[in-house]
Amino acid sequence: MNSSFAEQLANVKLKPSKDRTKDFSDPKLAGFITKDQISSYQKTALEANMEEWQKLLINETFPTVYFPITYSDAKHFIRIFEQHFQKLHEHQRFDEIRNRMETCLNDDEEEKLWYEQIRDRLQTTIDQHFSSQNGFFAKTSSRSAKDACIFKKGFLQIYKNELEKFSDPSQENSRIAALLTAAFLALRMTCAADVLSTFIISERIYQDMLLATEAQNPSDDLFKENIILRPFTPIDVDMEFRGFVYQQRLTCLSQYNYLIYSPRLSQWKDEILDKINVFFNETVTAKLNTYQSQDYVIDFALTKSGELTFTINA
């Protein structure tokens, strides 16, 4: 009897690929000619950080709590990743990443002390704003650690639970949708240790900390980087959309998770497009008049309660 896809996933040993997967939201780290080009790019990337736009649209996006990261904190994230996880990512040794994520600081007293201190400070902030029962979502000023979700304990079980909800779990579309949903649900955090153990193994967080420390003033008074905490809000994987804005005009809207086919999205696409257009043109545009850029990428989501919300990206 053939084993199920979930069983195959549980037993699979990932092998290095000749071509690394490209995350097109990564900061651009090469291809520049002059220092002015580098500075211009870094400035543009930092303009999309949440601190630059969230308060302009405080009533239109998710409630947000800021936990400041110092320049020194950012450097700790960088050093831990480079020392313990960078080569593992480069050689795609994923099992070792999973095994090392909770023990990597055992023999490093300096980094362990920093980790414990920032964990305790972060937990205090979490306790003031969130209940462990509902959980929360965490990211840095720029991006989330969604590349690290597959290393989370229980990820396979989350995937199995989601796959069981489909009438035909053997279909490729069902399996991909279940995998995307599991990845989304794995971003639900319950404590500071969840956040930090995910951040220190994330290549996305590492890249964003590199950009922040390279482009910003190291003074604690001027360094502007945060861990962003928001309520964890369930969103179906076919109800997220990516828009492209040029000169304050929404010129294109795409399905965020383009690997799946959604019958209901196909059926409702005109209504959803109208809803997003009205929301953007009547609410978002006017409130972003003072935003530094007129050209940006913007993500929209229809929540399970039917509310429309969004976030801005570089």
C-alpha positions as CSV (number, residue, x, y, z in Angstrom):
1,M,0.0,0.0,0.0
2,N,1.4,3.4,-0.9
3,S,2.2,5.7,1.9
4,S,0.4,9.0,2.3
5,F,2.0,12.3,1.3
6,A,2.2,13.3,5.0
7,E,4.1,10.1,5.7
8,Q,6.4,10.7,2.8
9,L,6.9,14.2,4.1
10,A,7.8,12.9,7.6
11,N,10.4,10.5,6.2
12,V,11.9,12.7,3.6
13,K,15.6,13.7,3.8
14,L,16.1,16.9,2.0
15,K,19.0,17.0,-0.4
16,P,20.9,20.1,-1.5
17,S,19.6,21.7,-4.7
18,K,21.9,22.9,-7.4
19,D,19.9,26.1,-7.6
20,R,19.0,27.9,-4.4
21,T,15.4,29.1,-4.0
22,K,15.3,32.9,-4.6
23,D,13.2,35.0,-2.2
24,F,12.6,38.1,-4.3
25,S,11.9,40.2,-1.1
26,D,15.5,39.7,-0.1
27,P,17.5,42.9,0.1
28,K,19.7,43.5,-2.9
29,L,23.3,43.0,-1.9
30,A,25.1,43.2,-5.2
31,G,25.0,44.8,-8.6
32,F,25.6,48.4,-7.5
33,I,28.3,50.6,-9.1
34,T,28.6,53.6,-6.8
35,K,28.2,54.3,-3.1
36,D,25.3,56.7,-4.0
37,Q,23.5,53.8,-5.6
38,I,23.9,51.7,-2.5
39,S,22.7,54.6,-0.3
40,S,19.7,55.3,-2.5
41,Y,18.7,51.6,-2.5
42,Q,19.1,51.3,1.3
43,K,17.1,54.4,1.9
44,T,14.3,53.1,-0.4
45,A,14.3,49.7,1.4
46,L,14.1,51.4,4.9
47,E,11.2,53.6,3.8
48,A,9.0,50.5,3.6
49,N,9.7,49.6,7.3
50,M,6.5,49.6,9.3
51,E,7.5,52.5,11.4
52,E,7.3,54.7,8.3
53,W,3.7,54.1,7.5
54,Q,1.8,52.2,10.2
55,K,0.7,55.3,12.2
56,L,-0.6,56.9,9.1
57,L,-3.1,54.1,8.7
58,I,-3.5,53.0,12.3
59,N,-7.2,52.3,11.9
60,E,-6.8,50.4,8.6
61,T,-4.2,47.8,9.6
62,F,-3.7,45.3,12.5
63,P,-3.1,46.6,16.0
64,T,0.6,46.9,16.4
65,V,3.0,46.8,19.4
66,Y,6.6,48.0,19.0
67,F,9.5,46.4,20.9
68,P,12.7,48.4,20.2
69,I,15.8,46.6,18.9
70,T,19.1,48.4,19.6
71,Y,22.0,48.4,17.3
72,S,23.7,46.0,19.7
73,D,20.7,43.7,19.5
74,A,20.9,43.6,15.7
75,K,24.5,42.8,15.9
76,H,23.8,39.8,18.2
77,F,21.3,38.5,15.7
78,I,23.9,38.8,12.9
79,R,26.7,37.1,14.9
80,I,24.5,34.2,16.0
81,F,23.3,33.5,12.5
82,E,26.8,33.7,11.0
83,Q,28.4,31.6,13.6
84,H,25.8,28.8,13.9
85,F,23.4,28.8,10.9
86,Q,24.8,30.5,7.8
87,K,26.8,27.6,6.5
88,L,23.9,25.2,7.3
89,H,21.6,27.3,5.2
90,E,24.2,27.6,2.4
91,H,24.6,23.8,2.3
92,Q,20.8,23.2,2.9
93,R,21.5,21.0,6.0
94,F,18.0,21.6,7.3
95,D,18.0,18.7,9.9
96,E,21.0,20.3,11.6
97,I,19.3,23.7,11.7
98,R,16.4,22.1,13.5
99,N,18.6,20.3,15.9
100,R,20.8,23.2,16.7
101,M,18.2,26.0,17.1
102,E,17.6,25.4,20.8
103,T,21.2,24.4,21.8
104,C,23.4,26.7,19.8
105,L,24.0,29.1,22.7
106,N,24.8,26.6,25.4
107,D,28.6,27.1,25.0
108,D,28.6,30.8,24.3
109,E,28.1,32.7,27.6
110,E,28.1,36.1,26.1
111,E,25.4,35.4,23.5
112,K,23.4,33.3,26.0
113,L,23.3,36.2,28.5
114,W,22.1,38.6,25.7
115,Y,19.5,36.1,24.6
116,E,18.1,35.7,28.2
117,Q,18.0,39.4,28.7
118,I,16.2,40.3,25.5
119,R,13.9,37.3,26.0
120,D,12.8,38.5,29.4
121,R,12.3,42.1,28.2
122,L,10.3,40.9,25.2
123,Q,8.2,38.5,27.4
124,T,7.2,41.4,29.6
125,T,5.9,43.4,26.6
126,I,4.1,40.3,25.3
127,D,2.4,39.7,28.7
128,Q,1.2,43.3,28.7
129,H,-0.6,43.0,25.4
130,F,-1.4,39.4,24.4
131,S,-2.8,36.2,25.9
132,S,-0.9,33.0,25.3
133,Q,-4.2,31.3,24.4
134,N,-4.7,33.4,21.3
135,G,-1.1,33.9,20.3
136,F,0.4,36.6,18.3
137,F,2.4,37.3,15.1
138,A,5.9,38.7,15.3
139,K,8.2,40.2,12.6
140,T,10.9,42.8,12.5
141,S,10.4,46.3,11.0
142,S,10.9,44.9,7.5
143,R,9.9,41.2,7.2
144,S,8.8,38.1,9.1
145,A,10.8,34.9,9.7
146,K,8.5,32.9,7.5
147,D,11.5,31.0,6.0
148,A,12.0,29.4,9.4
149,C,8.5,28.1,10.0
150,I,9.3,24.6,8.7
151,F,11.7,24.1,11.6
152,K,9.1,24.7,14.2
153,K,8.1,21.8,16.4
154,G,4.8,20.3,15.4
155,F,5.0,21.6,11.9
156,L,4.3,18.2,10.3
157,Q,1.3,17.6,12.5
158,I,-0.1,21.0,11.6
159,Y,0.2,20.1,8.0
160,K,-1.5,16.7,8.5
161,N,-4.4,18.4,10.3
162,E,-4.9,20.9,7.4
163,L,-4.6,18.2,4.8
164,E,-7.4,16.2,6.4
165,K,-9.8,19.0,5.8
166,F,-9.8,18.5,2.1
167,S,-12.2,16.1,0.4
168,D,-9.4,14.7,-1.8
169,P,-6.1,15.0,0.1
170,S,-4.3,13.2,-2.8
171,Q,-4.7,16.2,-5.1
172,E,-1.6,18.3,-5.6
173,N,-3.6,21.5,-5.1
174,S,-4.9,20.2,-1.8
175,R,-1.4,19.3,-0.6
176,I,0.1,22.7,-1.6
177,A,-2.8,24.6,0.1
178,A,-2.4,22.5,3.2
179,L,1.4,23.2,3.2
180,L,0.9,26.9,2.8
181,T,-1.7,27.0,5.6
182,A,0.6,25.0,7.9
183,A,3.4,27.5,7.2
184,F,1.0,30.4,8.0
185,L,-0.2,28.8,11.2
186,A,3.4,28.0,12.3
187,L,3.9,31.8,12.5
188,R,1.6,31.9,15.5
189,M,3.8,32.7,18.5
190,T,2.9,32.2,22.2
191,C,6.0,33.5,24.0
192,A,9.3,35.4,23.6
193,A,11.3,32.2,23.3
194,D,9.1,31.3,20.2
195,V,10.0,34.6,18.6
196,L,13.7,34.5,19.3
197,S,14.3,30.9,18.4
198,T,12.7,31.5,15.1
199,F,14.5,34.8,14.4
200,I,18.0,33.5,15.1
201,I,17.7,30.8,12.4
202,S,16.0,33.0,9.8
203,E,18.0,34.1,6.8
204,R,15.4,36.8,6.1
205,I,15.9,38.3,9.6
206,Y,19.7,38.1,9.2
207,Q,19.6,39.9,5.9
208,D,17.3,42.6,7.3
209,M,19.6,43.1,10.4
210,L,22.6,43.5,8.0
211,L,20.7,46.2,6.1
212,A,19.6,48.0,9.3
213,T,23.1,48.0,10.8
214,E,24.7,49.1,7.5
215,A,22.3,51.9,6.6
216,Q,21.3,53.3,10.0
217,N,23.1,55.4,12.7
218,P,24.4,53.0,15.4
219,S,23.4,55.4,18.2
220,D,20.6,53.9,20.3
221,D,18.7,57.3,20.0
222,L,18.8,57.2,16.2
223,F,18.7,53.5,15.4
224,K,15.2,52.7,14.4
225,E,14.4,48.9,14.3
226,N,11.7,47.0,16.2
227,I,10.2,43.6,16.8
228,I,6.7,44.1,15.7
229,L,3.9,42.3,17.6
230,R,0.4,41.9,16.3
231,P,-2.6,39.8,17.1
232,F,-2.5,36.5,15.2
233,T,-5.4,36.9,12.7
234,P,-6.5,33.8,10.7
235,I,-6.3,34.4,7.0
236,D,-7.1,31.8,4.3
237,V,-4.2,31.3,1.9
238,D,-6.3,32.2,-1.1
239,M,-7.4,35.5,0.4
240,E,-4.1,37.3,0.3
241,F,-3.2,39.6,-2.6
242,R,-0.2,41.6,-3.7
243,G,-0.6,45.0,-5.3
244,F,1.8,47.2,-7.1
245,V,1.5,51.0,-6.7
246,Y,3.1,53.5,-9.1
247,Q,2.7,57.2,-8.6
248,Q,0.1,56.4,-5.9
249,R,-2.0,54.4,-8.4
250,L,-2.8,50.7,-7.8
251,T,-1.7,49.4,-11.2
252,C,-1.7,45.7,-10.7
253,L,-3.1,43.1,-8.3
254,S,-2.1,39.5,-8.1
255,Q,-2.8,36.4,-6.0
256,Y,-0.2,36.2,-3.2
257,N,0.0,32.4,-3.1
258,Y,0.0,31.8,-6.8
259,L,0.9,28.1,-6.6
260,I,-2.7,27.1,-5.8
261,Y,-6.0,27.3,-7.7
262,S,-8.9,28.6,-5.7
263,P,-12.4,28.0,-7.2
264,R,-14.0,30.6,-4.9
265,L,-11.4,33.2,-5.8
266,S,-12.0,32.6,-9.5
267,Q,-15.7,33.0,-8.8
268,W,-15.4,36.1,-6.7
269,K,-12.4,37.8,-8.3
270,D,-14.4,40.8,-9.7
271,E,-16.1,41.5,-6.4
272,I,-12.8,41.2,-4.5
273,L,-11.0,43.5,-7.0
274,D,-13.7,46.1,-6.6
275,K,-13.5,45.9,-2.9
276,I,-9.8,46.3,-2.8
277,N,-9.9,49.2,-5.4
278,V,-12.5,51.1,-3.4
279,F,-10.5,50.5,-0.1
280,F,-7.3,51.7,-1.7
281,N,-8.6,54.7,-3.6
282,E,-11.0,56.0,-0.9
283,T,-9.1,55.2,2.2
284,V,-5.4,54.3,1.7
285,T,-4.3,56.8,-0.9
286,A,-5.5,59.9,1.0
287,K,-3.9,58.8,4.3
288,L,-0.6,58.1,2.6
289,N,-0.2,61.6,1.1
290,T,2.6,62.2,3.5
291,Y,4.3,58.8,3.0
292,Q,7.8,59.2,1.6
293,S,7.3,57.1,-1.5
294,Q,4.7,57.1,-4.2
295,D,5.9,53.8,-5.6
296,Y,5.6,50.6,-3.4
297,V,4.3,47.1,-3.1
298,I,1.2,46.6,-0.9
299,D,-0.3,43.4,0.4
300,F,-4.0,43.0,1.1
301,A,-5.8,40.3,3.0
302,L,-9.4,39.5,3.5
303,T,-9.7,38.1,7.0
304,K,-12.1,35.3,8.0
305,S,-14.4,38.0,9.5
306,G,-14.6,39.7,6.1
307,E,-12.4,42.7,7.1
308,L,-9.9,44.0,4.6
309,T,-6.5,45.0,5.8
310,F,-3.0,45.5,4.3
311,T,0.7,46.0,4.8
312,I,3.3,47.9,2.8
313,N,6.5,46.3,1.4
314,A,9.7,47.5,-0.2
